[in-house]
Amino acid sequence: MVSFGVAPALVIYVWALQPLGKLGWIAAFIYCTCAAFRLARFNVKLDLDNKTHFFGLPSPAAATLLASFIWLSFDNGISGNEIFLGFFQMQWFAFILTFFAALSMTSDLRFYSGKDINLRKSQPFIAILFVVLGFGIVSHSPAEIIFILSLGYALSGYVIFFKGKMNKRKSFLDGDIFD
């Protein structure tokens, strides 16, 4: 709870949300509270049959999203209370990102867990080559790559949700729902 709930909320608050006053404090508090709810739900739903997906964004992924955003901004010389691209204040983007991560943790969206990957059996050479290539890409510019990967993972639950809605709508329109 401290590592993935309180610490990211405190760091994002001190870095960008503090100038927003009570609004920034509320955003950090909501993130911390949603991380606690996420942890409680994870502990309650351990015996579910579906092991390939998490329900709600895992709190380590949400913490990675916030931490990599701060790291990316710091590497590019952007502070939390700075105006970015001439019109957009970073504190408001941090506010939106904090709420997005918090609400995604408590949502019922499905996020891929990776538990069905079996690394104990023999892997093809190309898979090992991709792992080495992945380490090389991440080591080239870690802040950018980790932020892009964590944002992509955070958005993947929404993509899965809307893809499922579109498939249900398509099957309804095709008449497959009555079979």
Buried (B, 14 or more C-beta within 10 A) or exposed (E): EEEBBBBBBBBBBEBBBBEBEEEBBBBBBBBBBBBBBBBEBBEEEEEEEEEEBBBBBBBEBBBBBBBBBBBBBEEEEBEBBEEBEEEEBBBBBBBEBBBBBBBBBBBEBBBEBEEEEEEEEEEEEEEEEEEEEEEEEBEEEBBBBBBEBBBEBBEBBBEBBEEEEEEEEEEEEEEEEEE
